[in-house]
């Protein structure tokens, strides 16, 4: 019973982390529309958090190939959405053995 509660709590926290990371990516995208000061500590923290996830997709979907529009944040968000739905399905599954 305690083990089940611990695993369910850990799964729920993982869902929360995935949701939070999606919002971090969205905030970074929104900040690019207003061109903030790159020396701002918040802007630098957002860049440091999101760049490892965006870099591989930016190589794949280079803004030079897509008429100057950076579509690279869309793919990590879609992957994170899929992961979130998958984790929620496991969490709410009636046949779970947790």
N, C-alpha and C positions, 0 to 999 in steps of 0.2 A: 504494500500500500504506500509506504513512504517512497520506495523506488519509483513507483508509477507517478506519484505527485512530482517528484524531482524531474523525471523525464518530460512530463507535460509542461512543467514550468520552463525547463530549458528549451523546449520546442517553441513555446510561446515567446520567450526572449529572442530566439533566433528570428522569428517572424517580425518582431519589433525592430530588430537591427536591420533587416532587409528593407522594411518600410522607411526607416530613418535614412538609410543610405540613398534610397530613391529620392527623398526630399532634398538631400544634400546635392545631388546631381541637378535637380530642378532649380534649386537656388543658384547654383553656379551658372546654369544656362541663362536664367533671368538676369544675373549680374552682367553677363556679356552684352546685354542690350543697352546698358547704361554706361558702359566702359568705365568701371571704377578705377581708383588709384591702385596700381599693382603692388605698391608698397604697403597697403593697408593689411594689418595682420589677419583680419577675417578673410579677406580675399586670398591671401597667401595660404591660409589654413584650408580653405575650400579647394583651392587648386591642388594642394598636397594630398588631400583626401580623395579627390576625384580623378586626377590625372592618370594614376595607374590603371584605372578601369576604362578610361576614355582613349588612352594612347593606342592600343591595338586596333580599336575600331576607327580611329582617326586615320590610321594608315590605310585601312580598307576603304573608307569613305572619305577620301581627301576632299576638303572644300574646293580644291582646284578642279576636281572632276565633277562636282555637284553645283556648279554655277556660284561658287562662293558661299554656299550655305553649309554649315557644319551639322550634318545629320548624325554624327557619332554618338551623341548622348541618347538617341532613340534606341539603339540596340542594347546597351546595358540596362536601360529602364525596362525594355521588353523582357529581357532575360530575368531581371529581378522580379518583375510581375509574375512570370511563370513560376519562379522559385517560391514566391510568396503564396501563390495559389496552391502549389504542390504541398507546401508545409501546412497550410491551413486545412487542406483535405486530409492529410495524415492526422492532424490534431483532432478534427471533428469526425473522423471515420468511426462508424459504429462497430466495425469488426476489428478494431485495433487491439493489439495484445499488450499495450503499455500498461 
